[in-house]
Amino acid sequence: MPQEIIVAVTGGIAAYKTASLVSDLVQSDIGVTVVMTRAAQKFVGPATFQALTGRSVACRMFGKDYPLGPHIELARKAQLLCVAPATADFLADAAHGKADDLLSTLVLSFTGPVVLAPAMNTEMWSKPVVQRNLSQLREDGVHIVDPQEGWLSCRQRGMGRMADPQEIKRSIVALLEDTK
């Protein structure tokens, strides 16, 4: 049976790196369905991911393509959910069980492994509330691919740069192997 995963994209500049991750996963014969938040679409368009996956991109909570709702149907089909980049806003929603858009409801209905690749500027990353949210998510069993130090879009160097797509892929593949 082919492996099926969801890659969700939130609204950070690192979304451009997620295109590389998705392309690499597809080339590795992993079926990828992409979910995008409204903010993510300000950085990379759904057409990019549709071209890379050969599949429609899910962007809305409701639609005729998913009679039971995409948060239910996608959750039941996939073996793993990855969010890259995972913004501070998304981390807060996930840590507190907020469910007000497609991605947050998908996270709550998904029963398999969840991988998050946070990305944000250094000041945001270092905030105690962000670190508390990450601790809660880790405690809840979420797999975090920690960001790296490097050049950030805010024109400074620091911690918060999304992990390299190859590192995220390694985490995904390892978890998929564990679920076999």
Buried (B, 14 or more C-beta within 10 A) or exposed (E): EEBBBBBBBBBBBBBBBBBBBBBBBBEEEBBBBBBBBEBBBEBBBBEBBEEBBEBBBBBEBEEEEBEEBBBBBBBEEBBBBBBBBBBBBBBBBBBEEBBEBBBBBBBBBBEBBBBBBBBBBBEBBEEEEBEEBBEBBEEEEBBBBEBEEEEBEBEEEBBBBBBBBEBBBEBBBEBBEEEE
